[in-house]
Amino acid sequence: MTDLTMYQFENELYNSGFTFIAGVDEAGRGPLAGPVVAAAVILKKGAILKYTNDSKQLSEKQREKALIEIKENAIAIGIGISSVEEIDLINIYRASREAMLSAIQQLKIKPEFLLIDAMPMEIDIPLKSIIKGDTLSISIAAASIVAKTTRDAYMLEMDKVFPEYGFKNHKGYGTKEHLEALEKYGITPIHRKTYEPVKTMLKKK
């Protein structure tokens, strides 16, 4: 069932004369391993998406369905990534913002307005930062799905490189399985050294 309240921000902006509205969101602030990935999505004006919702509300299969729908209804998609090294160097908040800025810059059409999930930003484009934006704006929800599926695909690749850590199951989050693997096998190059318990494990070395 399409939730039409998710279109209110976009419709207000269309009515104010904006055409190219980009939703911006990131995935991967919390995990102990892997990058943070951001996406910016400009949907076709008036596009109604059947499967798209906040990525956290959807199963993996539902996200894949939504991603197909987003690609069919988007006129531009940009993706930005901040590496583990960047996260450790400048902190996750700033790394998330850098990834978002990069995603916006990757768009092949310059957006006239940005709807951003809960992140203030200094940029020469008018914007609105919306708390829980991925549940309130269809453009942000679309960006959240692109970011999440992109990051998950990367972590599946990393699962092949480091099979003993179970990255395909938890995508780098601090699950029991992941913490036990850390204890047993130690730290990989894709672990965030400023995150606990990785930070403490490094001190013990």
Buried (B, 14 or more C-beta within 10 A) or exposed (E): EEEEEBBEBBBEBBEEEBBBBBBBBBBBEEBBBBBBBBBBBBBEBEBBBEBBBBBEEBEEEBBBBBBEBBEEBBBBBBBBBBBBBBBBEEEBEEBBBBBBBBBBEBBEEEBBBBBBBEBEBEBEEEBBBBEEBBBBBBBBBBBBBBBBBBBBEBBEEBBEEBEEBBBBEBBBBBBEBBEEBBEEEEBBEBBBBEBEBBBEBEEEE
